[in-house]
Amino acid sequence: MPVIKPTCVRDLKLRVNIADVVSRVVTLRKTGARFKGLCPFHSEKTPSFHVDPDKGFFKCFGCGKAGDIIAFVRETEQLSFTEAIEAIGQRFGVVIEYEEGAGPTREDRSLRQEIFDLHEQAAELFHETFKGAQATGDFMRSYWTGQRRFPLSLADEFKIGAAAPDDSALAACLWKRRPSEDALRQCGLFFVRDGAALTLGALRPRFRGRLMIPIRDHQGRVVAFTARQTSLTPADDPAHEAKYVNSPETPIFTKGNLLFNLDRARASVGEGRPFVLVEGQLDALRCWQVGLKTAVAPQGTSITESQLALLRRYHAQVECFFDSDSAGQKAALRFLPMALKAGLEARFLAPAGAEKVDPDLLFLERGLAAYEEIRRGALSAMAFACQAALPAGGDASPEQKSRSALAVLEIIAAAESEVARSEYIAEAASHLRLPAAALQKDFQRLLERQDRRTAFRGAPAASAKASETGAAPKAAPAASGTPEHDLLMLCLHCEWLGKPLSAALPHEWIDTRHLAGVLLNRFLGEFEHAAWPGRDHLDSLLETAEEKALVASLLFDRPEFEDPAKVAQEGLRRLRARTLEPRLRQIELALANPKANSNDDPISLLKESSELQRQLRQPLILTVAE
């Protein structure tokens, strides 16, 4: 892997505003000198995620995640350290410098970036083919406007494309750009036989004779395609009978991790403007055409927790509008418990009295007015769940009500908030016409059964895994309020105390089972040897992502110390007492019961006790240089 110069990393952090990086993912609102928004790393309804542009750090006061621009891009885009820096540099026009002889060649350039480039080039070529005067372009435009009844302006807006029945042009075009062999093999645009030498002739296009819909990630980058079958799709296409063919999963595309049109819809959601979740890309395109700008779609009807967590970053409300056929309703029921778990407020749209409704056709015929009409009859999460579980309503037997209640309670159990669970149970009791108290008791029994199953299944598995790996335990997360935590804070914010602390604090007093202790021990060693680089240049001292996150969290807020030296002395006193007092108590017990400790010499114990007491009484003095 190419090695980026440390000076380049420092320059990148200084030149790029962290608020500009974060705002691509999180909707930020300015509060004083900082920005605030919903945390992208956990579900929340009240913003607790803060960004400080002056310090260059983010911190969530809800889940504790913290870091700099590089950590944010790594966490949200699942990139390596080098890839994150390259991505930031490309977006903000910062030239990345590498150690001599370590810069990326054509072979070792970021594979992900190469595949991003290939997809952008493919999208342009497909769109040019769609607009072209050749037979493929003429047919696809006619199909788009005639059979699908979309305007050409929408095709231009979303870069809708066309893959010719032979489509040898794509391979030839991309081959001229000389991408790496790995990029061509792994981009998903071609079929390439494993083990075969890679030549232009070996690249067999995956998409032929199909309408091409670019799939973009939440940052607007083309990462995949959905290809719609047409009469031009050749008979020898391996997936000829499939109406829709998606790109395979690649280093830049995981089907369950993105939603179609989220890159555009996220800018339109807000109070009274929830996300509208539809089944397919063409449904979302129809919504956009008629003016419903908040529509998003999964890749098919199988929604995932990752997709809902992505929605939750931008807005907590979502309306589900799947087809009203059996498959669509089953998909909506799968969606509901995941939505509750993600902390989303879900509602369900269904036109009154209609047996089967296709959102694409509904909006085509009636426009945006149809959306406003069905919103008035939208069902809450519990109303939908109860209606699906007990269609018979008041005519149901006690046994049917019992089974239906259990199904609804299993959905409610997915919610993590106790307040939300209580509200859902009360509403469900009303819809099912059951006593709320009885439903609450059944819910508690359900939770107890789930807990027993989890304990039964989880404990042996965890024990077996630990014994198999034989791995050494990691340092526990840093606990705030420990003396190590307080002294680490002092080292970062009152650096002039680092040298006297390193002289006054024996290393054996520090508990290195916790992350704060590990870092304190390491930092004091740097102070002791006059090698402390300064708090703005700690990258070389931080070995893990957890260490970087802890330091970023501590640097985010400057503590209010009236007298930092007194705080340091108090930390030393606590560490000394924690280290020495347990041994003093052991000696006192041994002297009080000499028969139980016949091997101990009372004289030696008395001398040790006297020495420990002397150390505990001795004043702790920090010698601070003027």
Wavefront OBJ file of the C-alpha trace (Angstrom):
o trace
v 0.000 0.000 0.000
v 1.208 3.540 -0.737
v 2.441 5.459 2.306
v 1.125 9.015 2.622
v 3.433 11.631 4.083
v 2.522 12.634 7.669
v 2.891 16.291 6.664
v 0.258 15.728 3.961
v -2.150 14.245 6.522
v -1.684 17.271 8.789
v -2.146 19.647 5.843
v -5.345 17.868 4.805
v -6.845 18.262 8.292
v -5.982 21.966 8.321
v -7.265 22.742 4.826
v -10.532 20.772 4.793
v -13.373 21.968 7.013
v -14.811 18.996 8.891
v -18.308 20.486 8.650
v -18.088 20.250 4.839
v -17.119 16.572 5.117
v -19.814 15.654 7.638
v -22.615 17.594 5.905
v -22.436 15.183 2.961
v -23.828 12.553 5.330
v -25.521 14.414 8.208
v -27.929 17.351 8.024
v -26.197 19.911 10.243
v -27.616 22.993 11.960
v -25.373 25.737 13.317
v -25.474 26.268 17.086
v -23.017 28.948 18.129
v -19.525 28.119 16.891
v -20.452 24.448 16.366
v -22.859 22.370 14.301
v -25.335 19.762 15.490
v -27.285 16.933 13.853
v -28.610 13.393 14.225
v -25.817 10.914 14.847
v -25.002 8.689 11.842
v -23.712 5.934 14.124
v -26.796 5.212 16.251
v -30.552 5.827 16.257
v -31.744 8.955 18.027
v -34.580 11.460 17.797
v -32.859 14.361 19.571
v -29.585 15.505 17.959
v -26.551 14.744 20.110
v -23.935 14.690 17.340
v -21.677 17.770 17.416
v -19.067 19.064 14.983
v -16.428 21.623 15.950
v -14.822 23.118 12.801
v -12.235 25.070 14.824
v -10.840 21.911 16.447
v -11.510 19.644 13.483
v -13.349 16.986 15.512
v -16.803 15.432 15.716
v -18.300 13.894 18.837
v -21.600 12.208 19.640
v -22.639 12.702 23.251
v -25.140 9.872 22.837
v -23.000 6.930 21.710
v -19.550 8.386 22.405
v -18.195 8.159 18.837
v -15.581 10.831 18.151
v -12.800 11.552 15.695
v -11.458 13.761 12.911
v -12.320 14.021 9.212
v -10.388 10.864 8.363
v -12.105 8.830 11.081
v -15.519 10.088 9.911
v -14.963 9.096 6.287
v -13.519 5.724 7.327
v -16.511 4.973 9.579
v -19.248 6.113 7.209
v -17.792 4.753 3.962
v -15.918 1.669 5.259
v -12.607 2.813 3.762
v -9.041 2.124 4.769
v -6.900 4.951 6.175
v -5.213 5.555 2.809
v -8.456 5.332 0.823
v -10.160 7.815 3.149
v -7.375 10.369 2.700
v -7.401 9.868 -1.082
v -11.184 10.294 -1.172
v -11.078 13.530 0.856
v -8.221 14.866 -1.250
v -10.095 14.188 -4.481
v -13.333 15.801 -3.249
v -11.702 18.955 -1.919
v -8.862 19.415 -4.381
v -5.995 18.595 -2.018
v -3.011 16.951 -3.707
v -1.976 13.816 -1.807
v 1.765 13.403 -1.335
v 3.392 10.011 -0.807
v 6.675 8.940 0.701
v 9.400 8.692 -1.936
v 8.938 5.545 -3.961
v 5.634 4.779 -2.219
v 3.158 6.645 -4.394
v 0.462 4.627 -6.128
v 1.325 3.236 -9.546
v -1.326 2.178 -12.013
v -1.283 -1.275 -10.399
v -1.683 -0.184 -6.800
v -4.000 2.799 -7.133
v -7.014 2.549 -4.878
v -9.087 -0.256 -6.376
v -12.292 1.315 -5.113
v -11.508 4.628 -6.784
v -10.778 2.881 -10.070
v -14.117 1.099 -9.930
v -15.889 4.373 -9.133
v -14.247 5.872 -12.245
v -15.285 2.902 -14.405
v -18.897 3.254 -13.330
v -18.984 6.987 -14.044
v -17.548 6.327 -17.516
v -20.010 3.487 -18.126
v -22.952 5.685 -17.062
v -21.865 8.382 -19.524
v -21.509 5.873 -22.359
v -24.904 4.243 -21.647
v -26.554 7.686 -21.564
v -24.921 8.688 -24.846
v -26.217 5.475 -26.400
v -29.720 6.266 -25.081
v -29.621 9.721 -26.686
v -27.870 8.599 -29.877
v -29.354 8.370 -33.365
v -28.580 4.664 -33.753
v -31.248 1.944 -33.622
v -30.640 1.168 -29.918
v -31.114 4.806 -28.906
v -34.247 5.214 -31.026
v -35.791 2.073 -29.546
v -34.950 2.918 -25.918
v -36.282 6.481 -26.159
v -39.493 5.139 -27.645
v -39.714 2.525 -24.885
v -39.057 5.195 -22.219
v -41.660 7.680 -23.466
v -44.177 5.237 -24.960
v -44.296 2.112 -22.812
v -42.968 3.550 -19.534
v -44.541 6.999 -20.185
v -41.675 9.025 -18.740
v -40.470 12.340 -20.233
v -37.034 12.573 -21.839
v -36.147 15.393 -19.441
v -36.287 12.885 -16.568
v -33.930 10.568 -18.473
v -31.458 13.432 -18.769
v -31.812 14.305 -15.073
v -31.098 10.737 -13.898
v -28.691 9.792 -16.736
v -30.906 6.915 -17.887
v -28.974 4.822 -20.390
v -29.155 2.028 -22.905
v -26.986 -1.045 -23.369
v -26.814 -2.130 -27.021
v -27.641 -5.800 -27.786
v -23.946 -6.560 -28.457
v -22.511 -3.610 -26.461
v -18.907 -4.225 -27.401
v -18.409 -0.452 -27.291
v -18.317 -0.384 -23.468
v -15.402 -2.800 -23.194
v -13.486 -1.008 -25.957
v -14.050 2.402 -24.369
v -12.955 1.348 -20.876
v -10.014 -0.709 -22.177
v -8.548 2.440 -23.789
v -8.349 4.075 -20.355
v -5.996 1.303 -19.184
v -7.537 0.439 -15.824
v -5.906 -2.254 -13.726
v -6.783 -5.902 -14.313
v -8.258 -6.167 -10.806
v -10.584 -3.244 -11.501
v -11.877 -4.785 -14.736
v -12.365 -8.173 -13.122
v -14.119 -6.826 -10.025
v -16.180 -3.901 -11.363
v -19.190 -6.113 -12.168
v -19.707 -4.648 -15.652
v -18.340 -7.720 -17.404
v -18.302 -11.492 -17.238
v -14.662 -12.598 -17.006
v -13.687 -16.242 -16.747
v -11.537 -16.936 -13.670
v -7.989 -17.875 -14.524
v -8.254 -16.711 -18.120
v -5.812 -14.114 -19.449
v -7.448 -10.709 -19.513
v -7.762 -9.389 -23.052
v -10.270 -7.074 -24.677
v -11.987 -10.082 -26.222
v -12.299 -11.760 -22.811
v -14.554 -8.949 -21.501
v -18.144 -10.099 -22.078
v -20.645 -7.319 -21.205
v -23.024 -8.192 -18.386
v -25.795 -5.904 -19.682
v -27.079 -6.180 -23.259
v -30.241 -4.853 -24.868
v -31.494 -3.363 -21.608
v -32.606 -0.001 -20.266
v -29.882 1.111 -17.822
v -30.732 2.899 -14.560
v -27.652 4.183 -12.683
v -27.628 3.410 -8.941
v -25.907 6.085 -6.856
v -24.749 6.000 -3.262
v -25.886 8.645 -0.761
v -23.053 10.895 -1.982
v -24.228 10.766 -5.591
v -21.509 8.473 -6.981
v -22.541 5.819 -9.516
v -21.836 2.452 -7.889
v -24.035 0.006 -9.840
v -26.823 -0.366 -12.403
v -30.295 -1.834 -12.588
v -31.004 -3.108 -16.102
v -34.611 -3.482 -17.376
v -35.359 -6.210 -19.886
v -36.666 -5.063 -23.293
v -37.412 -6.762 -26.595
v -33.804 -5.973 -27.567
v -32.426 -8.247 -24.821
v -30.723 -11.086 -26.761
v -31.824 -14.677 -26.264
v -28.322 -15.740 -25.216
v -28.324 -13.315 -22.286
v -27.684 -15.530 -19.191
v -30.513 -13.687 -17.394
v -32.770 -13.258 -20.421
v -35.994 -14.109 -18.571
v -35.323 -11.724 -15.664
v -37.186 -8.426 -15.957
v -34.594 -6.638 -13.842
v -30.913 -7.469 -13.433
v -28.784 -5.704 -10.843
v -25.025 -5.312 -10.777
v -23.339 -7.950 -8.614
v -21.835 -6.876 -5.315
v -18.436 -5.245 -5.766
v -15.919 -3.379 -3.585
v -18.120 -0.258 -3.977
v -21.603 -1.815 -4.061
v -23.387 -3.822 -1.402
v -27.028 -4.231 -2.329
v -28.344 -3.997 1.232
v -26.383 -0.865 2.133
v -27.925 1.778 -0.123
v -31.248 3.129 -1.305
v -32.063 4.370 -4.778
v -32.495 8.180 -4.946
v -31.332 8.804 -1.362
v -28.662 11.172 -2.698
v -31.444 13.491 -3.908
v -34.260 12.746 -1.474
v -32.189 13.508 1.635
v -32.092 17.188 0.642
v -35.922 17.405 0.539
v -36.988 15.690 3.778
v -37.955 17.720 6.831
v -40.850 18.452 9.140
v -44.004 17.259 7.395
v -41.947 15.872 4.499
v -41.031 12.281 5.425
v -39.210 9.777 3.287
v -41.568 7.735 1.107
v -40.329 4.161 0.706
v -41.461 2.547 -2.564
v -40.568 -0.844 -4.009
v -38.563 -0.140 -7.129
v -36.482 2.430 -8.959
v -39.176 3.187 -11.542
v -41.670 3.844 -8.721
v -39.207 6.328 -7.221
v -38.646 7.948 -10.606
v -42.403 8.368 -11.071
v -42.648 10.003 -7.656
v -39.882 12.411 -8.585
v -41.564 13.220 -11.902
v -44.852 14.251 -10.259
v -43.117 16.324 -7.570
v -42.775 13.866 -4.691
v -39.077 14.468 -4.075
v -38.598 12.329 -0.940
v -39.145 8.888 -2.493
v -36.474 6.203 -2.108
v -36.370 2.535 -3.052
v -34.413 -0.560 -1.974
v -32.973 -2.896 -4.565
v -36.135 -5.013 -4.761
v -38.569 -5.443 -1.844
v -36.037 -6.806 0.634
v -35.280 -3.910 2.982
v -32.322 -4.186 5.367
v -31.358 -2.723 8.735
v -28.415 -0.950 7.113
v -30.721 0.832 4.682
v -33.005 1.991 7.492
v -30.031 3.180 9.549
v -29.021 5.209 6.505
v -32.485 6.806 6.366
v -32.324 7.537 10.083
v -29.252 9.689 9.591
v -31.319 12.263 7.739
v -34.898 12.016 9.046
v -36.825 9.920 11.556
v -40.125 9.660 9.655
v -40.858 7.327 6.763
v -44.030 6.401 4.889
v -44.131 2.916 3.386
v -45.929 2.692 0.030
v -45.366 -0.768 -1.396
v -47.622 -2.446 -3.950
v -50.839 -3.653 -2.313
v -50.414 -7.184 -3.679
v -49.386 -10.090 -1.459
v -45.643 -9.669 -2.072
v -45.787 -5.955 -1.312
v -47.697 -6.438 1.921
v -45.324 -9.156 3.102
v -42.429 -6.802 2.392
v -44.166 -4.084 4.415
v -44.550 -6.470 7.372
v -40.849 -7.372 7.184
v -40.040 -3.671 7.112
v -42.054 -2.744 10.222
v -40.041 -4.387 13.050
v -36.784 -3.229 11.479
v -38.144 0.318 11.317
v -39.065 0.205 15.011
v -35.608 -1.129 15.876
v -33.983 1.679 13.889
v -36.027 4.265 15.793
v -38.052 5.310 12.749
v -41.609 6.604 12.965
v -43.325 4.543 10.270
v -46.684 5.045 8.595
v -48.284 2.992 5.815
v -50.002 4.358 2.731
v -52.851 2.461 1.104
v -55.686 3.888 -1.047
v -59.084 3.212 0.519
v -61.122 0.396 -1.005
v -58.473 -0.638 -3.535
v -57.461 -4.287 -3.710
v -54.312 -3.843 -5.786
v -52.529 -0.566 -6.341
v -49.273 0.109 -8.174
v -47.737 3.454 -7.042
v -46.224 3.956 -10.512
v -49.600 3.689 -12.218
v -51.434 5.641 -9.502
v -49.140 8.668 -9.740
v -49.003 8.471 -13.542
v -52.791 8.755 -13.748
v -53.482 11.161 -10.883
v -50.248 12.974 -10.108
v -49.231 14.434 -6.754
v -52.875 14.865 -5.703
v -53.085 11.088 -5.252
v -50.307 11.228 -2.663
v -52.030 13.938 -0.643
v -55.265 11.933 -0.703
v -53.785 8.623 0.491
v -51.771 10.401 3.190
v -55.028 11.418 4.853
v -55.866 7.741 5.337
v -52.360 6.599 6.293
v -52.134 3.869 8.934
v -49.873 4.119 11.949
v -47.386 1.328 12.601
v -49.678 -0.385 15.128
v -52.834 0.091 13.051
v -51.122 -1.584 10.100
v -49.679 -4.391 12.219
v -53.019 -5.148 13.892
v -54.925 -4.992 10.619
v -52.474 -7.419 9.018
v -52.449 -9.763 12.020
v -56.216 -9.752 12.606
v -58.157 -8.936 9.427
v -61.371 -10.282 11.004
v -61.339 -7.570 13.671
v -64.206 -7.808 16.148
v -65.451 -11.084 14.675
v -62.268 -12.938 15.636
v -62.309 -15.775 18.170
v -60.324 -15.562 21.444
v -57.747 -17.965 20.010
v -57.340 -15.839 16.895
v -56.951 -12.719 19.019
v -54.335 -14.449 21.178
v -52.267 -15.503 18.151
v -52.610 -12.075 16.560
v -51.645 -10.330 19.780
v -48.484 -12.434 19.999
v -47.553 -11.532 16.396
v -48.013 -7.820 17.137
v -46.078 -8.051 20.405
v -43.145 -9.661 18.593
v -43.078 -6.618 16.305
v -43.222 -4.229 19.295
v -40.316 -6.068 20.945
v -38.069 -4.814 18.120
v -38.375 -1.245 19.442
v -35.566 -0.325 21.815
v -37.265 2.567 23.625
v -39.350 1.553 26.662
v -41.521 4.652 26.196
v -42.221 3.711 22.575
v -43.020 0.116 23.568
v -45.510 1.303 26.172
v -47.245 3.571 23.657
v -47.346 0.829 21.030
v -48.883 -1.664 23.480
v -51.609 0.807 24.456
v -52.426 1.504 20.804
v -52.357 -2.178 19.865
v -54.713 -3.000 22.736
v -57.174 -0.472 21.344
v -57.013 -1.857 17.786
v -57.278 -5.491 18.935
v -59.986 -4.654 21.506
v -58.019 -6.231 24.332
v -57.260 -4.989 27.876
v -53.989 -3.054 27.868
v -52.954 -4.593 31.196
v -53.370 -8.127 29.826
v -51.390 -7.247 26.719
v -48.633 -5.744 28.884
v -48.370 -8.977 30.917
v -48.164 -11.056 27.742
v -45.447 -8.719 26.503
v -43.377 -9.197 29.658
v -43.673 -12.975 29.337
v -42.594 -12.723 25.689
v -39.494 -10.731 26.671
v -38.616 -13.260 29.380
v -38.853 -16.133 26.878
v -36.679 -14.230 24.410
v -34.108 -13.523 27.129
v -33.967 -17.210 28.090
v -33.496 -18.253 24.462
v -30.758 -15.677 23.971
v -28.930 -16.756 27.128
v -29.227 -20.432 26.204
v -27.945 -19.949 22.661
v -25.448 -17.157 23.209
v -23.421 -18.214 26.247
v -22.037 -21.525 24.910
v -21.249 -19.939 21.552
v -19.400 -17.042 23.138
v -17.472 -19.405 25.423
v -16.503 -21.672 22.543
v -15.385 -18.737 20.425
v -13.189 -17.391 23.215
v -11.550 -20.772 23.798
v -10.999 -21.312 20.080
v -9.332 -17.988 19.424
v -7.258 -17.867 22.598
v -6.924 -14.136 21.987
v -5.639 -11.848 24.690
v -8.328 -9.579 26.081
v -8.397 -6.077 24.670
v -8.122 -3.024 26.874
v -11.556 -2.119 28.178
v -13.097 1.171 27.058
v -11.966 4.189 28.998
v -14.136 4.905 32.026
v -14.614 8.609 32.673
v -13.952 9.646 36.264
v -10.970 7.347 36.771
v -7.703 9.028 37.756
v -6.125 7.801 34.513
v -8.888 9.495 32.535
v -8.461 12.781 34.428
v -4.674 12.794 34.098
v -4.907 11.944 30.402
v -7.202 14.940 29.995
v -4.605 17.109 31.727
v -1.811 15.860 29.479
v -3.844 16.864 26.417
v -5.149 20.238 27.600
v -2.353 21.330 29.973
v 0.691 19.970 28.202
v 3.046 21.839 30.551
v 2.027 19.330 33.246
v 3.147 16.307 31.217
v 6.825 16.437 32.165
v 6.294 16.876 35.967
v 3.611 14.149 35.926
v 6.001 11.741 34.198
v 8.554 12.392 36.954
v 6.099 12.041 39.852
v 3.975 9.089 38.695
v 5.426 5.543 38.863
v 4.304 3.483 35.868
v 3.161 0.618 38.097
v 0.455 2.835 39.582
v -1.307 3.107 36.204
v -4.040 0.570 35.394
v -3.347 -0.381 31.769
v -6.339 -2.696 31.554
v -8.307 0.367 30.436
v -7.720 2.450 27.324
v -7.121 5.671 29.248
v -4.415 3.918 31.262
v -2.761 2.564 28.120
v -2.605 6.035 26.589
v -1.547 7.768 29.817
v 1.313 5.313 30.220
v 2.404 5.860 26.610
v 2.088 9.648 26.703
v 4.015 9.996 29.976
v 6.802 7.937 28.443
v 6.999 10.483 25.614
v 7.098 13.368 28.093
v 9.741 11.595 30.143
v 12.054 11.253 27.131
v 11.316 14.774 25.825
v 9.683 13.261 22.711
v 6.141 14.638 23.134
v 5.046 15.815 19.627
v 2.220 18.092 20.809
v -1.478 17.323 20.959
v -2.068 18.379 17.330
v 0.415 15.791 16.031
v -0.495 12.593 17.864
v -1.208 10.330 14.885
v 2.101 8.504 15.238
v 1.339 7.679 18.909
v -2.180 6.347 18.358
v -2.236 2.714 17.284
v -5.929 1.819 17.039
v -9.197 3.423 15.991
v -10.373 3.217 19.617
v -7.355 5.195 20.801
v -7.921 7.876 18.153
v -11.605 8.115 19.075
v -10.831 8.537 22.781
v -8.284 11.296 22.171
v -10.657 13.090 19.787
v -13.407 12.864 22.413
v -11.159 14.327 25.126
v -9.941 17.138 22.868
v -13.455 18.073 21.725
v -14.351 19.982 24.908
v -11.844 21.943 26.968
v -12.419 21.180 30.659
v -12.816 24.005 33.148
v -9.866 23.564 35.531
v -9.557 26.301 38.142
v -6.148 24.956 39.177
v -4.816 22.217 36.863
v -1.874 21.497 39.183
v -4.256 20.712 42.055
v -6.257 18.409 39.784
v -3.023 16.627 38.878
v -2.058 16.248 42.542
v -5.503 14.838 43.343
v -5.127 12.316 40.502
v -1.747 11.254 41.845
v -3.182 10.903 45.358
v -6.015 8.677 44.107
v -3.629 6.471 42.137
v -1.292 6.156 45.126
v -4.150 5.261 47.460
v -5.571 2.739 44.986
v -2.181 1.064 44.669
v -0.976 1.070 48.270
v -4.075 0.859 50.480
v -5.157 -2.676 49.439
v -1.728 -4.014 50.454
v -1.945 -2.135 53.770
v -5.309 -3.799 54.497
v -3.844 -7.212 53.664
v -1.051 -6.636 56.197
v -3.528 -5.533 58.880
v -5.572 -8.729 58.354
v -2.441 -10.881 58.452
v -1.310 -9.284 61.735
v -4.784 -9.652 63.245
v -4.891 -13.377 62.462
v -1.301 -14.654 62.580
v -2.300 -18.345 62.685
v -3.938 -18.118 59.278
v -0.731 -16.712 57.816
v 1.957 -18.691 59.618
v 4.495 -18.101 56.834
v 4.442 -14.308 57.261
v 7.061 -12.711 59.510
v 5.240 -10.197 61.796
v 8.340 -7.991 62.057
v 8.655 -7.754 58.282
v 4.934 -7.032 57.951
v 5.156 -4.243 60.535
v 8.090 -2.679 58.707
v 6.238 -2.877 55.382
v 3.118 -1.404 56.969
v 5.129 1.480 58.410
v 6.720 2.197 55.040
v 3.336 2.150 53.244
v 1.832 4.520 55.809
v 4.820 6.840 55.401
v 4.334 6.885 51.618
v 0.616 7.577 51.987
v 1.295 10.534 54.314
v 4.059 11.976 52.174
v 2.982 15.161 50.314
v 2.787 14.838 46.557
v 4.655 17.709 44.935
v 4.689 18.488 41.229
v 7.772 20.417 40.177
v 6.522 22.671 37.408
v 9.113 24.570 35.374
v 8.597 28.320 35.309
l 1 2 3 4 5 6 7 8 9 10 11 12 13 14 15 16 17 18 19 20 21 22 23 24 25 26 27 28 29 30 31 32 33 34 35 36 37 38 39 40 41 42 43 44 45 46 47 48 49 50 51 52 53 54 55 56 57 58 59 60 61 62 63 64 65 66 67 68 69 70 71 72 73 74 75 76 77 78 79 80 81 82 83 84 85 86 87 88 89 90 91 92 93 94 95 96 97 98 99 100 101 102 103 104 105 106 107 108 109 110 111 112 113 114 115 116 117 118 119 120 121 122 123 124 125 126 127 128 129 130 131 132 133 134 135 136 137 138 139 140 141 142 143 144 145 146 147 148 149 150 151 152 153 154 155 156 157 158 159 160 161 162 163 164 165 166 167 168 169 170 171 172 173 174 175 176 177 178 179 180 181 182 183 184 185 186 187 188 189 190 191 192 193 194 195 196 197 198 199 200 201 202 203 204 205 206 207 208 209 210 211 212 213 214 215 216 217 218 219 220 221 222 223 224 225 226 227 228 229 230 231 232 233 234 235 236 237 238 239 240 241 242 243 244 245 246 247 248 249 250 251 252 253 254 255 256 257 258 259 260 261 262 263 264 265 266 267 268 269 270 271 272 273 274 275 276 277 278 279 280 281 282 283 284 285 286 287 288 289 290 291 292 293 294 295 296 297 298 299 300 301 302 303 304 305 306 307 308 309 310 311 312 313 314 315 316 317 318 319 320 321 322 323 324 325 326 327 328 329 330 331 332 333 334 335 336 337 338 339 340 341 342 343 344 345 346 347 348 349 350 351 352 353 354 355 356 357 358 359 360 361 362 363 364 365 366 367 368 369 370 371 372 373 374 375 376 377 378 379 380 381 382 383 384 385 386 387 388 389 390 391 392 393 394 395 396 397 398 399 400 401 402 403 404 405 406 407 408 409 410 411 412 413 414 415 416 417 418 419 420 421 422 423 424 425 426 427 428 429 430 431 432 433 434 435 436 437 438 439 440 441 442 443 444 445 446 447 448 449 450 451 452 453 454 455 456 457 458 459 460 461 462 463 464 465 466 467 468 469 470 471 472 473 474 475 476 477 478 479 480 481 482 483 484 485 486 487 488 489 490 491 492 493 494 495 496 497 498 499 500 501 502 503 504 505 506 507 508 509 510 511 512 513 514 515 516 517 518 519 520 521 522 523 524 525 526 527 528 529 530 531 532 533 534 535 536 537 538 539 540 541 542 543 544 545 546 547 548 549 550 551 552 553 554 555 556 557 558 559 560 561 562 563 564 565 566 567 568 569 570 571 572 573 574 575 576 577 578 579 580 581 582 583 584 585 586 587 588 589 590 591 592 593 594 595 596 597 598 599 600 601 602 603 604 605 606 607 608 609 610 611 612 613 614 615 616 617 618 619 620 621 622 623 624 625 626
